Amino acid sequence: MEKIKISPSILSADFSQLSNEIKRLEAAGADMIHVDVMDGHFVPNLTIGPPVIKSLRNHTKLIFDVHLMISPVHKYIQNFADAGADIITFHPEATEDINETINLIKKNKIKVGISLNPKTPIDIIEDYLNKVDLVLIMSVHPGFGGQKFMPEVIKKIKKLSDKKIKQNLNFDIEVDGGINFSNSKLVKDAGANILVSGTTIFKDNNGDIKKNIDALRTE
């Protein structure tokens, strides 16, 4: 079984203490930092942009797992690459040319992720699975933290995992949305190897983030 990686979402962190929060996550054993970028257009919320990512880059060596929920996405890839992203994940609905967007990210020597909303079928990205490093399956509707996990996506995770194995492909399967101690095992058993979690990591067990990261990874 692949090593399970934990990518805490800083959407649930204390934004007035972001650099300290990231240092806490690194000390607690996080594998990467999940950065949700929202534009108030593609999704109904606004978060952070390249200047914040650039300022945080000096505070950690952890991988910056940047999830772009913005449209048109290709216009901003260079900005996030320059800011210090290590992985850039985009939604197929946010670009007119998926292949061009993949190539634009790769040109910056950054890993490529592609994301599927709960109702977006795998078929839309099937032709690109051999070109990406990560597929992010959303288990909530993108736009806001703290939503409840949608159990119907388990079948999608399993289907994607089966395709990966059958076609001998090499990409990570990441799941984001409502991940907690009661559903993390279901997600891992279905084939996911990266779990994104915000509320559970920062709030559960009286904010003991090391305990929460370890539990999501191993239980």
C-alpha positions in Angstrom: 0.0 0.0 0.0 1.2 3.5 -0.8 2.3 5.8 2.0 -0.6 8.0 3.0 0.2 11.7 2.8 -1.6 14.4 4.7 -2.1 17.8 3.1 -3.6 20.2 5.7 -5.7 23.0 4.3 -4.7 26.4 5.6 -8.3 27.6 4.9 -9.0 26.5 8.4 -5.8 28.0 9.9 -5.6 31.3 11.8 -5.0 33.8 9.0 -3.5 36.3 11.3 -0.8 33.7 12.2 -0.3 31.9 8.9 3.5 31.6 9.0 3.3 30.2 12.6 0.5 27.9 11.6 2.6 26.5 8.8 5.5 25.9 11.1 3.2 24.1 13.5 2.0 21.8 10.7 5.6 21.1 9.6 6.6 20.2 13.2 3.5 18.0 13.5 4.5 15.9 10.5 2.4 17.3 7.6 3.6 16.1 4.2 2.5 19.2 2.3 0.4 22.4 2.7 -2.9 22.6 0.8 -3.5 26.1 -0.4 -7.1 26.8 -1.6 -7.2 29.7 -4.1 -10.7 31.0 -4.9 -11.6 34.0 -7.1 -15.3 34.7 -6.2 -16.1 33.9 -9.9 -15.4 30.2 -10.5 -16.5 29.5 -6.9 -18.5 31.8 -4.6 -15.7 32.8 -2.2 -12.5 34.7 -2.2 -9.3 33.6 -0.5 -5.6 34.3 -1.2 -3.4 35.0 -4.2 0.3 34.8 -5.2 1.6 37.5 -2.9 0.6 35.5 0.2 2.0 32.3 -1.1 5.3 34.1 -2.0 5.5 35.5 1.5 4.9 32.1 3.1 7.4 30.3 0.9 10.3 31.5 3.0 8.8 30.0 6.2 8.8 26.3 5.2 10.3 23.7 2.9 7.1 21.7 2.8 5.5 21.1 -0.6 2.9 23.8 -1.5 -0.1 21.9 -2.9 -1.9 24.8 -4.7 -5.5 24.2 -5.7 -6.7 26.8 -8.2 -10.5 27.4 -8.2 -10.2 30.3 -10.6 -11.2 31.0 -14.1 -9.8 31.4 -16.7 -7.0 29.5 -15.0 -4.3 29.7 -17.6 -3.9 33.4 -17.2 -2.7 33.0 -13.6 -0.5 29.9 -13.7 2.7 31.8 -14.2 1.9 34.0 -11.2 1.5 31.0 -8.9 4.5 29.3 -10.3 6.6 32.3 -9.6 5.2 32.6 -6.1 6.5 29.2 -5.1 3.9 26.5 -5.9 5.2 23.0 -6.1 1.9 21.4 -7.4 -0.7 23.4 -9.3 -4.1 21.8 -9.6 -6.8 23.1 -11.9 -10.4 22.3 -12.8 -11.1 21.2 -16.4 -14.1 23.5 -16.5 -11.8 26.5 -15.9 -9.9 26.3 -19.1 -10.7 26.1 -22.8 -7.7 23.8 -23.5 -6.8 21.2 -20.9 -3.7 20.1 -22.7 -2.4 23.6 -23.1 -2.9 24.3 -19.4 -1.1 21.0 -18.5 1.8 22.0 -20.7 1.9 25.5 -19.2 2.3 24.1 -15.7 4.9 21.6 -16.8 6.9 24.3 -18.5 7.5 25.8 -15.1 8.8 22.4 -13.8 5.9 22.1 -11.5 3.7 19.0 -10.8 0.3 19.0 -12.5 -2.9 18.2 -10.8 -6.4 18.1 -12.2 -9.5 18.3 -10.1 -13.0 16.7 -10.4 -16.0 18.3 -8.7 -18.5 15.8 -7.1 -20.6 15.7 -10.3 -17.8 15.9 -12.8 -17.3 12.4 -14.4 -13.8 10.8 -14.8 -14.4 10.6 -18.5 -13.7 14.3 -18.9 -10.0 13.8 -17.9 -9.5 10.2 -19.0 -7.3 11.3 -22.0 -5.0 13.2 -19.7 -4.4 10.7 -16.9 -1.0 9.8 -18.4 0.1 13.5 -18.3 -0.8 14.5 -14.8 0.9 13.9 -11.4 -2.2 14.1 -9.3 -6.0 13.8 -9.5 -7.9 15.7 -6.9 -11.4 14.4 -6.2 -13.6 16.9 -4.4 -15.9 15.3 -1.8 -17.8 18.5 -1.3 -18.8 21.3 -3.6 -15.8 23.6 -3.9 -15.9 27.1 -2.4 -16.2 26.8 1.3 -14.5 24.9 4.2 -16.4 22.9 6.8 -18.8 21.1 4.5 -20.0 17.5 5.1 -18.3 14.7 3.2 -20.3 13.3 0.2 -20.1 9.5 0.5 -21.2 9.0 -3.1 -17.7 10.0 -4.3 -16.2 6.8 -2.8 -17.3 5.0 -6.0 -15.5 7.6 -8.1 -12.3 7.2 -6.1 -12.4 3.4 -6.5 -13.1 3.7 -10.3 -10.2 6.1 -10.7 -7.9 3.8 -8.6 -8.9 0.8 -10.7 -8.1 2.7 -13.9 -4.7 3.7 -12.5 -3.8 0.1 -11.7 -5.2 -1.4 -14.9 -3.4 1.2 -17.2 -0.3 1.1 -15.0 -0.4 4.9 -14.5 1.5 6.9 -12.0 -0.4 9.7 -10.3 -1.5 10.5 -6.8 -5.2 10.3 -5.9 -6.0 13.2 -3.5 -9.4 13.7 -1.8 -10.6 17.0 -0.4 -13.7 17.9 1.5 -15.1 17.0 4.9 -12.4 14.4 5.6 -12.5 13.3 9.2 -11.7 10.3 11.4 -15.0 8.5 10.5 -14.5 8.6 6.7 -10.7 8.7 6.2 -10.4 4.9 6.2 -13.1 4.6 3.5 -11.3 7.1 1.3 -7.9 5.3 1.8 -9.4 1.9 1.2 -11.0 3.1 -2.1 -7.5 4.1 -3.3 -6.7 7.6 -2.2 -3.1 8.3 -1.0 -3.3 12.0 -0.2 -5.9 13.4 2.2 -6.7 17.1 2.5 -8.2 18.1 5.8 -8.7 21.5 7.4 -11.3 21.6 10.2 -10.4 18.1 11.6 -6.7 18.9 11.7 -7.0 22.3 13.3 -10.1 21.9 15.5 -10.4 18.2 16.7 -8.8 16.9 19.9 -8.6 20.5 21.3 -6.4 21.5 18.3 -3.7 18.8 18.8 -2.7 18.9 15.1 0.0 16.2 15.5 -2.5 13.8 17.0 -5.0 14.6 14.3 -2.5 14.3 11.4 -1.2 10.9 12.7 -4.8 9.6 13.2 -5.9 10.5 9.6 -2.8 8.9 8.2 -2.9 5.6 10.2 -6.4 4.9 11.4 
